[in-house]
Amino acid sequence: MTYFKPFKVTFRKERDYTMAKNNYLEPYKTTLATRVDKALQQSLKNENIKSRFRVFGIRPLNHVAMVENFGPK
């Protein structure tokens, strides 16, 4: 799905970098796990998350506006 795009792009770059560094041999699972971790750290940034919200047309709730319009719980 498109909300995973920042992760997929970053992970593919990390995977390709690892393979190029190792003469294009398939990386070990442990190596891929570290690359997944690095890709997640790079892709789960505020600007990427906000961008995905905008792409899908989802706006985060404004708590103050909700309380003003509907009252506290």
CORUR-V411432 format. One line per field, one symbol per residue. phi: phi as a letter, one per 30 degrees, with the letter a starting at -180 (. if undefined). psi: psi as a letter, one per 20 degrees, with the letter a starting at -180 (. if undefined). burial: # if it has 9 or more other ideal C-beta (glycine too) atoms within 8 Angstrom, else .. Layout:
phi=???
psi=???
burial=???
This chain:
phi=.ddceedddddddddddddddchiddddddddddddeddddddcceddddddedediccddceddddddcidd
psi=qiijghggggghggghgghhhkkkqpqqhhghghhggghghhhlqghgghghgggikppqpogghgghhirq.
burial=.....##.###.###..##.......#...##..##.###..##...##.###............##......
